[in-house]
Amino acid sequence: MNRSIIVLGAGMVGVSCALALQKRGGRVTLIDRREPGRETSYGNAGLISRSSILPLNNPGLWKSLPKYLSNRHAAVRYRFGHLLRNPGWALGFLSEARPGRLGPRVAALESLIAPALPLHKRLMTEAGIAWRLRDNGFLELWRSEAGAAAAEARRIWLEDHGVRIEALDRQALSALEPGLNPIFSAALLHRDSASVDWPGAVVEAYAGLFAARGGTILRDEVTALSRQGEGWRAIGKSTQHEADLIVVALGPWSAELLRPLGLKVPLNVERGYHRHYRPAQGRFLNRPIYDVEASYMLAPMERGLRLTSGVELAHRDAPDDHAQIEQVLPRAREAFPLTEPAEDVTWRGARPTLPDSLPMIGQAPRNPGLWLAFGNQHIGFSTGPVTGEMLAAMVCGETPLADPAPFRPERYLK
């Protein structure tokens, strides 16, 4: 394939698309308004999770919905005006939580996630950052005695889907993570998952690998797309860029760029926050933990322990609201002795989500040469390399790693 290609978006998905297209001979230019890995891909728990095959809008959502509607729960907060302005997405998201819609979506997510860790390992080795990977899983934890039954049900469900899970009692958990306070009644060790010590640095290293192999990385904010003969033009604030093909991998910024082309994508965002804290002297975590009933994750990172909050349904650029992360901070300190903040900042980002919780991967209808790769919701860091390989295979007429049908843009774009 000796065609010129522009990839818009230098997060995990965009960089992965650029690498996969470059590997197949494309002359690829990667464009973003910021340095690689500084937007959505920067703020996450660093998981490469084989277990993330159950979409948030699963049938269990209906049981939890009453407590979420109070708008005081740490797992989900919402801004009512934002939902009123996006009724199609909200109704579509809830409609997908029907039992009959679950199986096909789980299978689709599994096809994206199952190859993710081997691809990441290969890329990390090629980029010279294999030392950033912790291949020791992560922990799901429950505090209440009732949580033990929930943990067992989750273990059975995941093992039925081919995920290796180990149930731990209090003593086994203490031996595995001696730094944790003994407040948990049940724990699951996700053995098929891994994590990294700084997600943004991993994306940056992958982009460095792309550049070292001859790829071009440009800083520009692209504000419009137009056809240019048989190819495409990306109109940026700095200059104009032309190529045979364009890949839109701009995550939560994708929909507004496509709207003037008549492509109305029902994309919403799930915002989230993180902070870094120092541990008490002599205390440490070996792997990320997810405190299920308290609705936070705590992950060991290069610059301290990263505390992440739940989902906030709000406009992508709405002012910050730190209520959720303030709510989970004392619960996290019950589990682990966090001391002072490691840095004086609370990060906030937006994860792009379509109503069915599946990404959009494929060529845009009625727009030959315009390819789409976004909507990976909470698992874009895990599934970015698989998304890139799938898209590049389709561009080149190869058989992709996974069946592209569940991710086809035509399910929302006509």
Backbone torsions as a table, in degrees:
resi	resn	phi	psi	omega
1	MET	NA	109.2	-179.5
2	ASN	-114.6	63.4	178.7
3	ARG	-120.0	154.0	175.9
4	SER	-84.9	136.5	-174.9
5	ILE	-136.7	133.5	171.0
6	ILE	-106.9	128.5	172.2
7	VAL	-108.6	121.8	179.6
8	LEU	-98.1	117.4	179.8
9	GLY	114.8	117.5	-177.2
10	ALA	-111.7	37.6	167.3
11	GLY	-85.2	-168.4	-177.3
12	MET	-59.4	-42.1	-177.9
13	VAL	-67.6	-47.9	-178.2
14	GLY	-63.6	-45.1	179.2
15	VAL	-63.3	-39.0	178.6
16	SER	-65.4	-39.7	175.3
17	CYS	-61.7	-43.9	-179.4
18	ALA	-60.8	-44.5	179.6
19	LEU	-64.1	-43.1	-177.1
20	ALA	-68.5	-38.4	177.6
21	LEU	-70.7	-38.4	177.3
22	GLN	-62.4	-40.5	179.9
23	LYS	-60.3	-28.2	-179.5
24	ARG	-93.6	11.5	173.2
25	GLY	99.4	0.6	179.4
26	GLY	-69.5	146.4	173.2
27	ARG	-92.1	97.5	-164.5
28	VAL	-107.0	135.0	171.5
29	THR	-117.9	128.0	-179.4
30	LEU	-104.6	124.6	-175.1
31	ILE	-124.7	133.5	174.6
32	ASP	-153.0	156.2	178.5
33	ARG	-75.5	-18.3	179.7
34	ARG	-125.4	174.0	176.1
35	GLU	-66.4	156.1	-179.4
36	PRO	-56.8	138.9	174.2
37	GLY	75.2	21.3	-176.9
38	ARG	-104.9	-1.7	-179.0
39	GLU	-109.4	-123.8	-173.5
40	THR	-57.1	-38.1	-177.1
41	SER	-69.3	-13.1	-177.5
42	TYR	-74.3	-39.9	-170.3
43	GLY	-105.6	89.5	174.6
44	ASN	-154.5	176.7	-177.1
45	ALA	-81.3	3.6	177.1
46	GLY	74.5	18.2	-177.2
47	LEU	-82.1	141.2	163.4
48	ILE	-114.2	90.5	-160.9
49	SER	-105.1	113.4	174.2
50	ARG	-68.9	-17.8	-173.9
51	SER	-87.4	-8.2	-172.0
52	SER	-83.4	60.0	-177.2
53	ILE	-111.0	0.1	177.9
54	LEU	-104.2	111.7	-178.7
55	PRO	-64.5	153.7	179.7
56	LEU	-60.3	-36.9	178.5
57	ASN	-91.1	68.1	175.2
58	ASN	-101.2	171.1	-177.1
59	PRO	-56.6	-25.9	177.0
60	GLY	-65.3	-15.4	179.1
61	LEU	-60.5	-35.0	-176.8
62	TRP	-62.7	-36.1	178.9
63	LYS	-69.0	-33.9	-178.3
64	SER	-85.9	-15.6	-172.1
65	LEU	-56.7	-43.2	-179.1
66	PRO	-56.9	-40.9	-179.0
67	LYS	-73.2	-29.0	176.6
68	TYR	-71.7	-32.5	-178.3
69	LEU	-65.0	-20.3	176.7
70	SER	-66.1	-19.2	-180.0
71	ASN	61.6	30.2	176.1
72	ARG	-126.0	3.1	-176.6
73	HIS	-84.0	142.5	-178.5
74	ALA	-68.5	-24.9	-176.4
75	ALA	-74.0	-38.3	-175.2
76	VAL	-142.1	126.1	168.3
77	ARG	-124.3	155.9	-179.8
78	TYR	-146.2	156.8	173.0
79	ARG	-107.6	116.4	-169.5
80	PHE	-58.5	-41.1	179.9
81	GLY	-61.5	-36.8	179.1
82	HIS	-64.7	-43.4	178.9
83	LEU	-66.2	-36.6	177.5
84	LEU	-63.4	-33.2	179.7
85	ARG	-80.1	-10.2	-179.6
86	ASN	-130.9	54.7	-175.3
87	PRO	-66.1	-32.2	-179.2
88	GLY	-62.8	-43.8	179.0
89	TRP	-66.0	-45.7	-176.8
90	ALA	-61.2	-45.9	-179.8
91	LEU	-67.8	-38.8	177.5
92	GLY	-64.3	-40.7	179.3
93	PHE	-61.3	-44.9	179.4
94	LEU	-69.4	-37.5	179.7
95	SER	-61.6	-33.9	-179.6
96	GLU	-70.2	-12.1	179.8
97	ALA	-80.6	3.4	176.3
98	ARG	-65.5	144.1	-178.3
99	PRO	-54.8	-38.8	-177.3
100	GLY	-67.8	-16.3	-179.3
101	ARG	-92.5	-8.0	-172.0
102	LEU	-73.1	-50.3	-172.8
103	GLY	-54.4	-51.3	-179.9
104	PRO	-62.0	-34.8	-179.4
105	ARG	-73.3	-38.6	175.3
106	VAL	-60.4	-44.8	179.2
107	ALA	-61.6	-39.4	179.1
108	ALA	-66.0	-45.2	178.9
109	LEU	-63.7	-38.9	179.1
110	GLU	-62.3	-38.0	179.9
111	SER	-66.4	-29.0	176.6
112	LEU	-78.4	-36.6	-169.7
113	ILE	-88.2	-35.3	-175.0
114	ALA	-55.5	-41.4	179.9
115	PRO	-84.6	0.5	-168.2
116	ALA	-65.9	-49.1	-174.9
117	LEU	-63.9	-44.9	176.2
118	PRO	-58.9	-38.1	178.5
119	LEU	-66.6	-43.0	177.4
120	HIS	-61.0	-43.3	-179.8
121	LYS	-59.8	-41.6	179.2
122	ARG	-64.5	-45.5	-179.0
123	LEU	-66.0	-39.2	179.2
124	MET	-64.6	-38.8	176.7
125	THR	-64.5	-45.5	-179.4
126	GLU	-65.8	-31.9	180.0
127	ALA	-86.6	-5.1	178.3
128	GLY	75.9	28.5	-179.3
129	ILE	-127.5	29.0	-179.9
130	ALA	-58.4	-23.8	179.7
131	TRP	-68.3	-15.2	178.2
132	ARG	-78.7	-11.6	-175.5
133	LEU	-90.7	131.5	169.9
134	ARG	-106.7	109.6	-176.4
135	ASP	-96.4	51.7	-175.9
136	ASN	-127.7	22.1	173.1
137	GLY	76.4	-167.9	172.0
138	PHE	-145.3	169.9	-173.6
139	LEU	-117.1	134.8	165.2
140	GLU	-103.4	133.8	-172.6
141	LEU	-129.2	144.4	176.3
142	TRP	-126.8	140.6	-177.0
143	ARG	-92.4	-44.0	-171.7
144	SER	-80.2	162.0	175.3
145	GLU	-66.1	-33.5	175.9
146	ALA	-64.5	-25.9	178.6
147	GLY	-62.8	-26.1	179.1
148	ALA	-61.7	-39.8	177.9
149	ALA	-67.8	-38.6	177.7
150	ALA	-65.0	-39.7	179.3
151	ALA	-64.2	-41.7	-179.4
152	GLU	-66.2	-40.8	178.5
153	ALA	-63.6	-40.3	179.0
154	ARG	-67.5	-41.4	178.1
155	ARG	-58.1	-47.1	-178.7
156	ILE	-62.5	-44.4	-178.1
157	TRP	-62.8	-45.2	-178.7
158	LEU	-67.3	-41.6	179.3
159	GLU	-65.9	-32.5	174.8
160	ASP	-63.7	-21.5	178.2
161	HIS	-103.2	19.6	172.0
162	GLY	80.3	16.2	-179.7
163	VAL	-98.2	130.1	-179.7
164	ARG	-80.1	120.2	-178.0
165	ILE	-130.6	139.5	175.2
166	GLU	-120.7	122.9	175.8
167	ALA	-80.5	135.0	-178.2
168	LEU	-120.2	138.1	170.4
169	ASP	-87.4	-177.7	-176.1
170	ARG	-58.3	-42.1	-176.7
171	GLN	-68.1	-43.0	179.7
172	ALA	-65.7	-37.9	177.4
173	LEU	-64.5	-42.7	179.6
174	SER	-63.3	-37.0	178.3
175	ALA	-68.5	-35.0	-177.8
176	LEU	-77.9	-40.7	-179.0
177	GLU	-130.8	78.4	-176.7
178	PRO	-65.7	-17.0	179.5
179	GLY	-75.0	-17.3	-179.8
180	LEU	-74.6	144.5	171.2
181	ASN	-73.2	147.1	-173.2
182	PRO	-81.5	67.1	-177.1
183	ILE	-113.1	0.4	-173.1
184	PHE	-103.8	135.4	-179.0
185	SER	-91.7	-20.9	-177.5
186	ALA	-149.4	150.1	-179.6
187	ALA	-149.8	145.5	173.2
188	LEU	-122.1	128.4	174.1
189	LEU	-97.1	119.0	-179.8
190	HIS	-89.7	96.4	-171.2
191	ARG	-74.7	-25.8	-176.6
192	ASP	-85.9	3.3	-178.6
193	SER	-106.2	163.4	178.3
194	ALA	-141.7	178.7	179.3
195	SER	-151.8	164.9	178.6
196	VAL	-122.4	162.2	-174.0
197	ASP	-92.7	-2.3	175.1
198	TRP	-169.8	96.1	-174.3
199	PRO	-57.9	-42.6	-179.7
200	GLY	-59.7	-37.8	179.3
201	ALA	-68.4	-31.4	177.4
202	VAL	-66.5	-46.6	177.3
203	VAL	-60.4	-42.6	178.9
204	GLU	-60.5	-40.5	179.3
205	ALA	-68.1	-39.2	176.1
206	TYR	-62.4	-40.4	176.9
207	ALA	-65.0	-36.7	175.6
208	GLY	-62.9	-37.4	176.1
209	LEU	-63.7	-43.6	177.2
210	PHE	-59.0	-45.1	179.9
211	ALA	-66.7	-39.9	-179.6
212	ALA	-64.2	-25.2	178.8
213	ARG	-90.4	10.1	174.8
214	GLY	103.9	2.2	178.8
215	GLY	-74.6	156.8	-179.8
216	THR	-108.1	131.6	177.1
217	ILE	-117.7	124.9	-178.6
218	LEU	-121.7	145.8	172.6
219	ARG	-98.2	114.2	176.6
220	ASP	-165.8	151.0	176.0
221	GLU	-103.5	107.2	-178.8
222	VAL	-79.7	126.8	-174.6
223	THR	-111.3	-12.5	-178.6
224	ALA	-158.7	154.3	175.9
225	LEU	-123.9	146.6	175.3
226	SER	-151.4	153.2	174.9
227	ARG	-70.7	141.8	177.7
228	GLN	-133.0	90.2	-175.2
229	GLY	64.2	-124.5	177.2
230	GLU	-87.7	-3.6	-177.4
231	GLY	-116.3	-153.9	-174.8
232	TRP	-135.7	153.2	175.2
233	ARG	-123.2	130.4	173.7
234	ALA	-106.4	119.9	-176.3
235	ILE	-96.9	113.3	-178.4
236	GLY	-105.1	173.1	177.4
237	LYS	-72.7	-23.6	-179.1
238	SER	-95.0	-42.2	-176.7
239	THR	-163.0	-176.6	175.9
240	GLN	-108.7	146.4	-175.6
241	HIS	-128.4	133.8	-178.4
242	GLU	-122.5	145.7	-179.9
243	ALA	-160.5	165.2	176.2
244	ASP	-67.9	-40.0	-176.9
245	LEU	-130.8	151.2	173.3
246	ILE	-129.0	136.6	174.1
247	VAL	-112.3	122.8	176.3
248	VAL	-95.7	109.1	179.2
249	ALA	-130.5	49.8	-173.8
250	LEU	-95.5	14.2	176.4
251	GLY	53.0	-125.0	-174.8
252	PRO	-69.9	-6.5	177.6
253	TRP	-97.7	0.1	-172.6
254	SER	-68.7	-44.1	-170.7
255	ALA	-61.6	-42.6	-175.7
256	GLU	-70.2	-27.1	176.4
257	LEU	-72.3	-31.3	-176.6
258	LEU	-86.6	-21.4	-174.0
259	ARG	-57.3	-43.2	179.7
260	PRO	-62.5	-16.8	176.8
261	LEU	-86.3	4.4	-177.4
262	GLY	83.1	12.4	179.7
263	LEU	-101.9	98.8	-175.5
264	LYS	-97.2	98.5	-174.9
265	VAL	-90.6	126.3	178.8
266	PRO	-79.5	66.5	-174.8
267	LEU	-100.5	131.4	173.5
268	ASN	-123.7	177.4	-179.9
269	VAL	-127.2	148.4	170.7
270	GLU	-112.3	104.6	-176.9
271	ARG	-79.6	153.8	178.2
272	GLY	-151.2	161.6	-175.6
273	TYR	-128.3	154.5	169.0
274	HIS	-145.4	155.6	171.9
275	ARG	-136.9	158.6	175.9
276	HIS	-112.0	135.6	179.7
277	TYR	-128.4	154.2	174.6
278	ARG	-89.0	144.0	175.5
279	PRO	-82.0	158.0	171.7
280	ALA	-60.8	152.2	-176.5
281	GLN	-57.9	131.0	177.7
282	GLY	84.0	-0.3	179.1
283	ARG	-109.5	145.4	-176.6
284	PHE	-156.6	162.8	170.4
285	LEU	-118.2	141.7	179.3
286	ASN	-90.7	-18.0	-173.4
287	ARG	-158.1	164.7	176.2
288	PRO	-66.0	150.0	174.5
289	ILE	-125.5	145.8	174.5
290	TYR	-119.7	111.3	178.2
291	ASP	-86.3	96.9	-167.2
292	VAL	-61.3	-48.2	-174.2
293	GLU	-76.5	-19.5	177.4
294	ALA	-98.6	-9.1	170.3
295	SER	65.0	49.0	171.4
296	TYR	-145.0	162.1	168.3
297	MET	-118.7	147.9	175.9
298	LEU	-130.1	120.5	-173.0
299	ALA	-129.9	131.7	176.0
300	PRO	-69.8	128.0	-176.6
301	MET	-128.9	170.2	-179.3
302	GLU	-57.9	-33.4	-175.0
303	ARG	-111.6	23.2	179.4
304	GLY	128.1	-168.1	178.5
305	LEU	-92.3	122.7	-177.4
306	ARG	-89.9	119.5	176.3
307	LEU	-99.5	122.1	-179.2
308	THR	-113.5	150.0	-178.6
309	SER	-103.9	-179.2	-178.7
310	GLY	-81.3	-158.9	-174.9
311	VAL	-87.2	135.7	170.4
312	GLU	-120.5	118.1	177.8
313	LEU	-90.4	102.3	-177.3
314	ALA	-154.4	166.2	176.5
315	HIS	-58.5	144.4	-176.6
316	ARG	-50.4	-40.3	-173.1
317	ASP	-107.5	14.7	178.7
318	ALA	-63.9	153.6	177.9
319	PRO	-56.4	153.1	179.8
320	ASP	-61.7	150.1	170.4
321	ASP	-137.6	107.4	-173.3
322	HIS	-88.8	16.0	-175.1
323	ALA	-59.9	-42.2	-176.7
324	GLN	-67.4	-45.0	-176.7
325	ILE	-72.0	-30.2	173.5
326	GLU	-67.9	-33.9	-179.8
327	GLN	-67.9	-37.3	-176.3
328	VAL	-86.9	-17.9	-176.9
329	LEU	-57.0	-51.0	178.8
330	PRO	-64.0	-30.7	177.0
331	ARG	-68.0	-38.6	177.2
332	ALA	-64.5	-36.9	179.6
333	ARG	-70.7	-22.3	172.1
334	GLU	-66.7	-31.5	-176.4
335	ALA	-90.0	-30.9	-173.8
336	PHE	-151.5	140.6	-174.9
337	PRO	-78.0	84.6	172.9
338	LEU	-80.4	138.9	178.7
339	THR	-106.7	-126.7	-174.9
340	GLU	-79.7	159.1	176.2
341	PRO	-60.4	142.2	178.2
342	ALA	-80.2	-17.6	176.5
343	GLU	-155.0	154.1	-173.3
344	ASP	-93.0	62.7	-179.3
345	VAL	-156.1	144.4	169.7
346	THR	-114.1	115.8	-178.0
347	TRP	-82.3	144.0	175.3
348	ARG	-134.9	135.6	179.6
349	GLY	-141.1	174.3	-176.0
350	ALA	-131.1	126.0	-179.2
351	ARG	-101.6	125.8	-174.2
352	PRO	-76.8	128.7	-174.6
353	THR	-134.5	128.4	172.0
354	LEU	-92.4	161.2	-174.3
355	PRO	-55.7	-31.2	-178.7
356	ASP	-93.1	5.7	179.0
357	SER	62.9	20.5	175.3
358	LEU	-114.4	145.1	179.2
359	PRO	-72.4	167.9	175.2
360	MET	-104.9	114.4	-177.0
361	ILE	-132.1	112.8	178.2
362	GLY	152.8	-177.0	-179.2
363	GLN	-82.7	136.9	-179.4
364	ALA	-67.1	136.3	177.8
365	PRO	-62.4	143.2	177.8
366	ARG	65.9	8.6	-177.6
367	ASN	-136.3	71.8	-178.6
368	PRO	-57.5	135.3	-179.9
369	GLY	91.6	-5.2	176.8
370	LEU	-105.8	113.6	-174.9
371	TRP	-111.8	146.2	-173.4
372	LEU	-121.4	136.3	178.6
373	ALA	-150.6	85.8	-180.0
374	PHE	-160.7	171.3	179.6
375	GLY	94.0	25.0	-176.7
376	ASN	-80.1	9.2	178.6
377	GLN	41.0	-127.2	-172.8
378	HIS	-78.1	-7.9	-170.1
379	ILE	-116.0	22.3	179.8
380	GLY	-63.7	-34.4	178.5
381	PHE	-65.0	-42.0	177.6
382	SER	-65.6	-49.2	-165.6
383	THR	-95.3	1.0	-179.8
384	GLY	-54.2	-51.2	-179.5
385	PRO	-61.9	-34.8	178.1
386	VAL	-69.7	-42.3	176.4
387	THR	-57.7	-44.8	179.6
388	GLY	-62.0	-44.1	179.3
389	GLU	-65.3	-39.6	178.9
390	MET	-62.6	-49.6	-177.5
391	LEU	-62.5	-44.9	-179.1
392	ALA	-62.9	-38.3	177.8
393	ALA	-63.1	-42.7	179.7
394	MET	-66.5	-39.6	177.1
395	VAL	-58.3	-38.1	-175.5
396	CYS	-92.6	2.5	179.9
397	GLY	76.0	19.3	177.4
398	GLU	-88.9	169.3	172.7
399	THR	-82.3	119.6	-176.5
400	PRO	-72.8	165.7	179.7
401	LEU	-57.7	-36.6	-177.5
402	ALA	-130.6	158.8	177.6
403	ASP	-61.6	119.6	-177.3
404	PRO	-77.9	-9.8	-173.0
405	ALA	-55.4	-45.2	-178.1
406	PRO	-64.9	-18.0	-174.2
407	PHE	-106.4	5.9	-173.0
408	ARG	-62.6	136.2	177.9
409	PRO	-59.3	-28.4	-176.0
410	GLU	-63.2	-13.5	179.2
411	ARG	-68.4	-21.1	175.9
412	TYR	-121.5	-22.2	-175.9
413	LEU	-111.5	129.9	-178.2
414	LYS	-110.0	NA	NA
